[in-house]
Amino acid sequence: QLFWEKRLQGLSASDVSEEILKSMELPKGLQGVGPGSTAETLLAAVASALHSGAAPITGQLSAAAEKNPAVWLNTAQPLCRAFAVTDDDIRKQEERVQQVRKKLEEALMADVVSR
C-alpha cells in the first residue's frame, strides 16, 4: 500500500496504566508530504525507514512529489520533504542525550539510596 502510514493514524502508545504517552517532537525542518500528512504519520514513516533499511533517509527529493505523491513518490524514502542534518543539529541532540543520561543516573542513585 502506497500510503500505509495512514492506517496507523489515530493510534497512540500507552503505559501499563493505559495512560497515553506523549508523542515525540520532530525537528521543525522535517515536514510531511502527501495527503493528510500529520506529525504522527511522519513519525511512523521515519521510524519505519530507520528500522527497516540501512540506506540514509533523505526524504522525497523530487519537487513533483509534493504536487502528486501518488505518481512521483520514492517508495524507499519516508513521506517527508528533503532535509539535511547539520552539525548544529547533532550537537544539540548530543546535549539532550547527556542531560537525559544525567537525570537517569540521578534517579538510579536515588533508588539505590532509598533501598
Secondary structure, DSSP 8 states (H G I E B T S, - for coil): -TTGGGGGTT---B-TT--B-------TT--B-STT--HHHHHHHHHHHHHH-SS----B--THHHH-HHHH--TTS-SBB-----HHHHHHHHHHHHHHHHHHHHHHHHHHHH-
